[in-house]
Amino acid sequence: MPSISPTRAEAPFVLTLDVGTTSARAELYDRRGRAIKDVHASSPCPLETTPDGGAQMDPDALFELVAEVLDEACREARAKLGAGAAVAGVGMATFWHSFLGIDDRGRPTTPLFLWADSRSRDRMPALQSRLDERAVHARTGCLLHWSYWPAKLLWLARTHADAVTRTRRWVSFGEYVHLRLFGDADCSYSMASGTGLLDQNRRDWDPEVLDAAGISPELLSPLADHDAARSGLAAAYARRWPLLKDAPWYPAAGDGAMSNVGAGCVTRERMALMIGTSGALRVAWAAPTTVIPWGAWCYRADGGRFVMGGALSNGGNLYGWLRETLRLPSIREAERQIAAMEVDAHGLTVLPFLAGERAPGYAANARAAVLGMTLATRPIDVARAGLEAIALRFALLHEIVSEVVPEARQVVASGGALLRSPAWCQMIADALGQTVAASGEPEASSRGAALLALEQLGAIENVGSLPLTLGRTYEPSPEAHERFVAAQERHRRAYATLVAGDGERPPLLG
């Protein structure tokens, strides 16, 4: 939905925080879910990576960054809306699957471990030998994979025993923000659903998985739905942000779910396909319970809405690596050259697993590879092949999700990495063999957090009641689709040889 000038914006206003792997952003929205022009702030996040697969952040440094983003957004809101303006609520979207430990004073005992931290991959066999993975997946919607909490908790117990001993609570970053601001926090069903510890249908922690992970419910925050807002900022923050001191702050929700909400993909008829740092294909809908099929993950947007699909660990991060490593020309020139190339004309097969693999195979030790290079191979060929490889992975996810939710006929694309490249959008349409419409929402996850807050405030009846805003539409080429189908067979063979054949537990799909 197009942004609106401050003079035309309609109260009540909600401020949102969107904290992702790449950046932290604050935006202001009006009662119709429209971003208010010139009232926003953002800052890059301080990601730390290590050669052994580590991916973490300093939680205090990230909190201070978020606070500075709020400083700027509040200044802009007062300047644009006037001194008498009020913020009716604060929503938050943060990255799923990530967590840290805190001690009895609420101070961090560990870094903030991100979903991409793969150092716990050697703990997966212990979980798989103790638990029935299919039964666990049917309850939690999550596999016994290193991207979730159980494997990371076992790894921490073995490698950081002192920190684990001092830990009194394991929390997501959104909970940590509320702890700093209010002195306590709840864990939303949405954030809990991405831990691998929640029974999705019972909406409660899963005792068997908790026991296998070596923790008790007392070490986790109380579960709450999205109406469990907190208010009454600590004195220092109330003075710092007078615009927000009386507003209800709603629990953080998973950024992937919020992307669906913000893009208008909240029914079983519509898929959201997102490429930011990573990638995902998701369908969201309201239901009291659901059956969770093998081959797809299942989380929650809130207590009444499920989100099902698959996530890729590689998306914009792959393109960024290709650009830097291959020293590609300017973004505009690289886009022109990539768009001019025919599908699969490079003859390369790329396994794009620089950050490992999640869906659909969940191979713990998957690594990237480029096959088929010759003396004639140019850097732009490798770049095009890498983007096509992501499109092929989405085609696999599309097959799975379509079997589970066959009524999902519309694909809505979002995410800055994807929408900045029309050539990549066309590859996605060609690989899926289906029309892809670009979302008209530039910050879908941020807007999703705003819509949930507006729903709780009673400003809108339902997050799905607002009109869908779409941009450019990409129609698949039958010839290009056939080329992708042929390339997919080569891709599957390479995957079966180099990934599924590496001696580890067979991945879900080959």
SVG drawing of the C-alpha trace seen along z (x, -y; Angstrom):
<svg xmlns="http://www.w3.org/2000/svg" viewBox="-14 -20 54 64">
<polyline fill="none" stroke="black" stroke-width="0.4" points="0.0,0.0 1.5,-3.4 2.8,-5.5 0.9,-8.6 1.8,-12.1 1.6,-13.0 -1.1,-15.6 -3.4,-12.9 -2.6,-10.1 -5.5,-8.9 -5.2,-8.2 -4.6,-6.0 -1.0,-5.6 1.2,-2.6 5.0,-2.4 6.7,0.8 10.1,2.3 11.4,4.8 14.6,6.4 16.2,8.7 19.5,10.3 20.5,7.3 19.0,4.3 16.7,2.9 14.0,0.6 11.2,-1.6 8.2,-2.7 5.0,-4.7 1.7,-3.5 -1.8,-5.0 -5.1,-3.2 -5.4,-1.9 -2.0,-0.3 -0.3,-3.0 3.3,-3.9 3.7,-7.6 6.2,-9.3 9.4,-10.5 8.8,-8.9 11.2,-6.0 14.7,-5.0 17.0,-2.1 20.5,-0.9 22.5,2.2 22.8,5.0 26.1,6.1 26.3,9.7 29.4,11.7 30.3,14.9 33.0,17.5 34.7,20.0 33.2,22.9 29.6,21.9 28.9,19.3 26.4,16.5 25.6,14.3 25.1,10.8 25.9,8.9 22.4,8.6 23.2,5.4 24.8,3.8 21.7,4.7 19.4,3.3 21.2,0.0 21.0,-0.1 17.2,0.5 17.0,-2.3 18.8,-4.7 16.5,-3.7 13.5,-4.5 15.1,-7.8 15.2,-8.9 11.7,-7.6 10.2,-9.4 12.0,-12.7 10.6,-12.4 7.1,-11.6 7.0,-14.6 8.4,-16.8 5.9,-15.6 2.8,-15.0 3.2,-17.8 3.8,-17.9 0.2,-16.8 0.5,-13.5 0.2,-10.2 1.2,-6.7 -1.6,-4.3 0.6,-1.1 3.9,0.4 4.3,3.6 7.5,5.7 8.7,8.3 12.0,10.1 13.9,13.0 12.5,16.5 14.6,19.3 17.2,17.0 17.8,16.8 20.1,15.9 20.4,16.7 19.9,14.3 20.9,14.5 18.9,13.7 19.5,10.0 18.3,10.1 21.8,9.7 22.9,11.8 24.9,15.0 25.4,15.7 25.5,14.0 22.3,13.8 22.5,17.0 20.9,16.6 19.1,19.3 22.1,19.5 24.5,20.6 25.3,24.2 27.8,25.1 25.2,27.3 24.9,29.6 26.8,32.4 24.1,32.5 21.4,33.6 22.2,37.3 21.7,37.3 18.2,35.8 17.3,38.1 18.3,41.2 16.3,40.2 13.1,38.8 10.8,40.0 11.4,37.2 8.2,37.7 6.1,37.6 8.0,34.5 7.5,32.8 3.8,33.6 3.5,31.8 6.0,29.0 6.1,28.3 9.9,28.3 12.5,30.9 15.4,31.9 17.7,29.5 20.5,27.3 18.5,24.1 16.1,24.7 16.6,24.4 16.9,28.1 20.2,28.8 21.6,25.4 20.7,26.0 22.5,29.3 25.5,27.8 25.7,25.0 25.5,27.4 28.5,29.2 30.6,26.2 29.5,23.3 28.6,25.1 29.4,22.1 27.1,19.8 24.3,22.5 24.7,22.8 24.3,19.1 21.3,18.9 17.9,18.5 15.9,18.0 16.2,18.5 14.6,15.7 14.2,14.5 15.5,11.0 11.9,9.5 11.5,10.8 14.9,9.3 13.8,5.9 10.7,6.1 12.7,7.2 15.0,4.2 12.0,1.8 9.5,3.2 11.3,5.6 9.5,8.7 8.3,10.3 6.0,12.9 6.8,15.2 4.3,14.9 2.9,18.0 4.4,16.8 8.0,16.6 7.5,19.8 6.3,21.6 9.8,21.1 11.8,22.6 11.1,26.3 9.8,26.6 6.1,25.7 3.3,28.1 1.5,26.1 -2.0,27.4 -1.9,27.4 -0.2,24.0 2.1,25.2 5.7,26.3 6.3,29.9 7.4,31.9 9.2,34.6 11.3,32.2 12.1,30.0 13.4,33.0 15.5,34.0 16.9,30.5 17.8,30.5 15.5,27.7 12.3,27.2 9.4,24.8 10.6,22.6 13.6,21.7 11.3,20.2 9.0,17.1 5.3,17.5 3.4,18.1 0.9,15.4 -1.2,14.4 -0.8,11.1 -3.2,9.3 -0.7,9.5 0.5,6.0 2.8,4.3 2.7,0.6 4.5,-1.6 8.0,-2.0 10.8,-2.1 11.4,-5.7 14.6,-6.2 12.9,-5.1 9.6,-7.0 11.7,-10.2 13.6,-9.2 10.5,-8.4 7.6,-10.4 5.7,-9.7 5.6,-6.0 5.4,-6.0 1.7,-5.3 1.4,-3.1 0.8,0.6 3.8,2.6 2.7,5.9 4.8,9.1 7.2,9.7 6.1,11.9 8.1,13.9 9.2,11.7 8.3,14.4 4.7,14.5 4.5,10.7 5.8,10.6 2.7,12.7 0.4,10.5 1.9,7.3 1.8,8.5 -1.9,9.5 -1.2,13.3 -3.4,14.5 -5.6,17.0 -5.0,20.4 -5.6,19.0 -2.4,16.9 1.3,17.8 4.0,15.4 7.4,15.8 10.1,13.7 13.8,13.2 15.7,11.0 18.9,12.2 17.4,15.7 14.2,16.9 10.8,18.5 7.6,19.6 4.6,19.4 0.9,19.8 -1.0,18.4 -4.6,18.9 -6.8,18.8 -7.8,22.1 -8.1,23.5 -5.9,26.5 -4.2,28.1 -2.6,31.3 1.2,30.8 2.4,32.7 5.8,34.2 8.0,32.1 6.8,28.6 7.4,26.6 4.5,25.1 4.6,22.0 2.2,19.4 1.5,15.7 -0.5,15.5 -2.7,17.8 -5.3,18.1 -3.3,18.2 -0.9,20.8 1.9,20.3 3.1,23.2 5.8,23.5 9.6,23.9 12.6,21.6 15.8,21.3 19.0,20.4 20.3,18.7 18.8,15.8 20.1,12.2 23.1,13.4 24.1,15.6 23.7,12.7 25.7,10.4 28.5,13.0 28.5,13.5 28.7,9.7 31.6,9.2 33.5,12.4 33.2,12.3 33.6,8.5 30.6,8.1 29.9,4.7 27.5,2.2 24.1,3.4 22.4,1.9 24.9,3.3 24.8,6.8 21.0,6.7 21.1,5.8 23.6,8.6 21.8,11.2 18.4,10.3 19.8,10.7 20.9,14.3 18.7,17.3 17.8,19.8 20.5,22.4 22.6,21.2 25.7,21.2 25.5,25.0 26.4,24.7 24.8,26.5 25.0,24.5 24.2,25.9 23.6,22.6 24.2,23.7 26.7,21.1 24.7,20.8 23.8,24.5 20.4,25.9 17.0,25.8 14.0,26.7 13.3,28.9 16.1,31.4 17.4,30.2 20.8,31.7 22.9,30.8 26.2,30.6 25.2,29.2 27.7,26.9 27.8,24.8 29.2,26.1 29.6,24.8 29.7,27.6 30.4,27.5 32.8,24.6 35.1,24.3 37.6,21.8 34.7,20.0 32.8,19.5 32.5,15.8 31.7,14.3 28.3,13.2 27.5,16.8 28.2,18.0 26.0,15.1 23.1,16.0 23.5,19.7 23.4,18.9 20.2,16.9 18.6,19.7 19.6,22.2 17.6,20.2 14.7,20.3 15.0,24.0 14.9,24.5 11.8,22.4 10.3,24.6 10.8,27.6 9.2,25.8 6.3,24.8 5.6,28.5 5.5,29.4 3.3,26.5 0.9,26.9 0.3,30.5 -0.5,29.5 -2.5,26.3 -3.7,26.9 -6.0,23.9 -3.0,21.5 -3.1,20.2 -1.6,16.8 2.1,16.1 3.0,12.7 6.7,11.8 8.3,9.7 11.7,8.9 14.2,6.2 16.7,8.6 14.1,10.0 12.1,6.9 15.2,5.0 15.9,7.5 13.2,7.8 15.4,10.4 15.3,12.6 11.5,12.2 11.2,13.4 13.4,16.4 11.1,17.3 8.0,17.1 9.7,19.3 10.9,21.9 7.5,22.2 5.6,22.0 3.2,19.7 2.4,16.0 4.2,14.0 3.0,10.6 5.3,8.3 4.0,7.1 3.3,3.4 4.4,3.3 8.1,2.4 8.3,3.4 5.9,6.3 7.1,7.6 7.1,4.2 3.6,3.5 2.4,6.9 3.4,6.0 1.5,2.8 -1.6,4.6 -1.6,7.0 -1.4,4.0 -4.2,2.2 -6.3,5.4 -5.7,5.5 -6.6,1.8 -9.9,2.4 -8.9,-0.1 -9.3,2.7 -11.6,5.7 -9.2,8.2 -5.7,8.1 -7.1,9.6 -9.8,6.9 -7.5,4.3 -7.1,4.3 -4.2,6.1 -1.6,3.9 0.4,5.4 3.1,4.1 4.5,5.6 3.3,9.0 5.7,11.6 4.2,14.2 6.1,17.4 7.5,18.3 6.6,21.9 10.0,22.4 11.9,21.0 9.9,23.2 10.9,26.3 14.5,25.2 14.1,24.9 12.5,28.4 15.5,29.9 17.9,27.9 16.0,29.2 16.8,32.8 20.5,32.0 20.2,30.1 18.6,33.1 21.3,35.4 24.1,33.1 22.2,32.8 21.8,36.6 25.5,37.1 27.1,34.3 24.6,33.7 22.3,36.7 25.2,39.1 27.6,37.6 26.9,40.3 24.7,38.3 21.1,39.0 19.3,39.0 17.6,35.6 13.9,35.3 14.0,34.9 16.6,35.7"/>
</svg>
